[in-house]
Amino acid sequence: MNELFTQSPPRLGNQYLDDRFLRALLARLLPPEVLADIEPGLTAMGALAGEELYELQQRDRLNEPRLTQWDPWGNRIDEIELTPLWQRAAVLAAEHGLVAIPYEQRHGRYARLHQFALVYLFHPSSDVYTCPLAMTDGAARTLLASGNKALIDRALPRLTSRDPAQAWTSGQWMTETTGGSDVGRSQTRAVPQADGRWRLYGKKWFTSAVTSQMALTLARPEGNGPGGSGLALFYLETHNPDGSLNGIRVERLKDKLGTRKVPTAELFLDGALAEAVMGTSNGTRHIEPMLRITRAWNSVTAAAFMRRALALARAYAEEREAFGAKLAQLPLHRETLADLEAETRAATALAFELVALMGREEANEINDGQRALLRLLTPVTKLLTAKQALAAVSEAIEAFGGAGYIEDTGLPVLLRDTQVLSIWEGTTNVLALDALLRADVVAGLRAWQARVQTAVANVPAELAEPAARALGALEHAAAWAAAETDPRRRQAGARRFAFTLGRALEAALLIEHARWALERGVDAAGAVAAARRFARAPLDLLAGTDSDDTAPLID
Ligand SMILES: Cc1cc2nc3c(=O)[nH]c(=O)nc-3n(C[C@H](O)[C@H](O)[C@H](O)COP(=O)(O)OP(=O)(O)OC[C@H]3O[C@@H](n4cnc5c(N)ncnc54)[C@H](O)[C@@H]3O)c2cc1C
């Protein structure tokens, strides 16, 4: 009798050494001495991500955080037990300085690139432990921007510690039942105390990683008016010195589609003791540094999920046979993987463009044009990479056939976890409006055009057509932004505008990379192919659209 066939699974290797594009990108963006200095750390993280953490992730698959609200004697305790992988991830994150690096500033303006290269490698094997890390980084940056010395002295050493026993993480509690997009409607009240502190009362509807030691949150001081300007930014520690919760009840953990290892809770603040971070109003403005940071984390982790899904799909294509050949040899399957590779490179290039500019800003090595670009880049990169990740991870799962749909392959969770990236830290629509209405579109667009023109200047003949396509899409977006003055039509087009800006810049960045790769002979054929393929995919999403046909479809 024939032996029954069993399929060998895809295997991951060192996720840094195997990532041709990331390595070339870092070689282009970093001075050689910086790359040489950080490469041992990247190699170690690549090994952890492809080996120890990846294996633990598979073993830990069925574990989820558990909330125990009561002890046997009837005391309310609201204790949350984290999964084994999260406990390990917390130690690794501190030791590798995933939050600390940009605050240590060892490599000046390259510190953010260093940090986010590590985050990119760590993220897909961390069960989204990057969620609390992002908020921790955001809290550190927000406190620094606030200038509140007492809070900086108290919390910053903890938030940026490399000692797992000392390190804190932070939550970001904004969303209430009234809305996450329109947080100006928040109902949480802040009542002043005789000692200058405040007590907070209200319900926070989504609070991720509620096991953090501190949080930044919004509440309305009594007597303040409505809207975001009537809210103030508060700092609180989740536990009292005796270990009890600080006026906080954990009502329940959310039963979520994905990110199920992240303990996202509904909280009731029942007199939580808090300190005002920066005055008693304009909280939504004061928390902006937090959002800028978490949106960058979102962008890098989106690209990281794409790379992981593709790495697995490519490994599987080398194992699986159909119609007498490995999948990796079937022309149409190869085409699918090549499309995914180009899309993944584009998202990665855009995310690291954002990160590189953040690093420049924090090192005070940024000019006005770059600052205007950064302001527009943050929402556009977040919204575009999240959508790219969703499409790419879904396609990569299909590349496994039925196996991709089966839970204990560890593949479906990738898609579920990716879905959140377009929702939290601002939905696609909200960020598109932010890009169009709030960011300084005129200065931002000018800087965007300058950046694209620099990237595609003096390209060799094989990159001329992609360059023309990138410029054409961008020109159309700029013309639309200048000509479309009707406020309703402008809002309706915001998402297509943002996608067009983003995809045009992605194409330009791949072209810039390809020109460098040709000069250096580093993965030149791959880099040129990625630029050409990506530029042939739709870049201009404003073309041929008409918001006049919306009403008959919706009303
Ligand atoms: C897993 C998870 C964890 C989370 N963790 C946290 C956390 O730790 N802290 C926190 O504060 N929040 C957290 N959130 C909440 C998240 O930030 C919000 O869900 C998100 O901001 C959207 O808010 P909402 O759910 O109230 O939706 P709404 O604001 O009600 O939006 C509903 C829909 O309307 C659209 N919309 C809204 N306004 C406009 C507009 N002007 N024009 C066009 N479309 C619009 C949105 O795009 C969306 O599609 C988390 C969410 C999830 C899913």
PDBQT file of the ligand as one rigid body, heavy atoms in Angstrom, charges set to zero:
ROOT
HETATM    1  C1  LIG A 601      -9.011  45.705  19.721  1.00  0.00    +0.000 C 
HETATM    2  C2  LIG A 601      -9.230  47.146  20.001  1.00  0.00    +0.000 A 
HETATM    3  C3  LIG A 601      -8.486  47.761  20.992  1.00  0.00    +0.000 A 
HETATM    4  C4  LIG A 601      -8.669  49.103  21.268  1.00  0.00    +0.000 A 
HETATM    5  N1  LIG A 601      -7.920  49.686  22.262  1.00  0.00    +0.000 NA
HETATM    6  C5  LIG A 601      -8.133  50.988  22.575  1.00  0.00    +0.000 A 
HETATM    7  C6  LIG A 601      -7.404  51.618  23.636  1.00  0.00    +0.000 A 
HETATM    8  O1  LIG A 601      -6.518  51.025  24.243  1.00  0.00    +0.000 OA
HETATM    9  N2  LIG A 601      -7.678  52.899  23.942  1.00  0.00    +0.000 N 
HETATM   10  C7  LIG A 601      -8.617  53.608  23.273  1.00  0.00    +0.000 A 
HETATM   11  O2  LIG A 601      -8.813  54.761  23.587  1.00  0.00    +0.000 OA
HETATM   12  N3  LIG A 601      -9.342  53.041  22.262  1.00  0.00    +0.000 NA
HETATM   13  C8  LIG A 601      -9.107  51.760  21.904  1.00  0.00    +0.000 A 
HETATM   14  N4  LIG A 601      -9.822  51.172  20.889  1.00  0.00    +0.000 N 
HETATM   15  C9  LIG A 601     -10.905  51.919  20.277  1.00  0.00    +0.000 C 
HETATM   16  C10 LIG A 601     -10.635  52.435  18.885  1.00  0.00    +0.000 C 
HETATM   17  O3  LIG A 601      -9.667  53.431  18.905  1.00  0.00    +0.000 OA
HETATM   18  C11 LIG A 601     -11.976  52.910  18.326  1.00  0.00    +0.000 C 
HETATM   19  O4  LIG A 601     -12.792  51.768  18.160  1.00  0.00    +0.000 OA
HETATM   20  C12 LIG A 601     -11.844  53.659  17.042  1.00  0.00    +0.000 C 
HETATM   21  O5  LIG A 601     -11.188  54.879  17.245  1.00  0.00    +0.000 OA
HETATM   22  C13 LIG A 601     -13.217  53.932  16.385  1.00  0.00    +0.000 C 
HETATM   23  O6  LIG A 601     -14.099  54.488  17.305  1.00  0.00    +0.000 OA
HETATM   24  P1  LIG A 601     -15.562  53.857  17.512  1.00  0.00    +0.000 P 
HETATM   25  O7  LIG A 601     -15.399  52.414  17.783  1.00  0.00    +0.000 OA
HETATM   26  O8  LIG A 601     -16.284  54.652  18.508  1.00  0.00    +0.000 OA
HETATM   27  O9  LIG A 601     -16.234  54.007  16.107  1.00  0.00    +0.000 OA
HETATM   28  P2  LIG A 601     -17.006  55.346  15.488  1.00  0.00    +0.000 P 
HETATM   29  O10 LIG A 601     -16.191  56.502  15.936  1.00  0.00    +0.000 OA
HETATM   30  O11 LIG A 601     -18.405  55.230  15.969  1.00  0.00    +0.000 OA
HETATM   31  O12 LIG A 601     -16.878  55.066  13.973  1.00  0.00    +0.000 OA
HETATM   32  C14 LIG A 601     -17.753  54.192  13.258  1.00  0.00    +0.000 C 
HETATM   33  C15 LIG A 601     -17.473  54.328  11.763  1.00  0.00    +0.000 C 
HETATM   34  O13 LIG A 601     -17.764  55.639  11.355  1.00  0.00    +0.000 OA
HETATM   35  C16 LIG A 601     -16.698  56.164  10.595  1.00  0.00    +0.000 C 
HETATM   36  N5  LIG A 601     -16.629  57.613  10.831  1.00  0.00    +0.000 N 
HETATM   37  C17 LIG A 601     -16.591  58.274  12.004  1.00  0.00    +0.000 A 
HETATM   38  N6  LIG A 601     -16.514  59.588  11.804  1.00  0.00    +0.000 NA
HETATM   39  C18 LIG A 601     -16.494  59.777  10.458  1.00  0.00    +0.000 A 
HETATM   40  C19 LIG A 601     -16.451  60.934   9.603  1.00  0.00    +0.000 A 
HETATM   41  N7  LIG A 601     -16.375  62.161  10.102  1.00  0.00    +0.000 N 
HETATM   42  N8  LIG A 601     -16.510  60.735   8.263  1.00  0.00    +0.000 NA
HETATM   43  C20 LIG A 601     -16.543  59.501   7.741  1.00  0.00    +0.000 A 
HETATM   44  N9  LIG A 601     -16.589  58.383   8.489  1.00  0.00    +0.000 NA
HETATM   45  C21 LIG A 601     -16.575  58.521   9.835  1.00  0.00    +0.000 A 
HETATM   46  C22 LIG A 601     -15.461  55.467  11.102  1.00  0.00    +0.000 C 
HETATM   47  O14 LIG A 601     -14.470  55.462  10.093  1.00  0.00    +0.000 OA
HETATM   48  C23 LIG A 601     -16.016  54.081  11.388  1.00  0.00    +0.000 C 
HETATM   49  O15 LIG A 601     -15.950  53.302  10.211  1.00  0.00    +0.000 OA
HETATM   50  C24 LIG A 601      -9.633  49.838  20.555  1.00  0.00    +0.000 A 
HETATM   51  C25 LIG A 601     -10.376  49.217  19.548  1.00  0.00    +0.000 A 
HETATM   52  C26 LIG A 601     -10.180  47.893  19.275  1.00  0.00    +0.000 A 
HETATM   53  C27 LIG A 601     -10.995  47.246  18.193  1.00  0.00    +0.000 C 
ENDROOT
TORSDOF 0
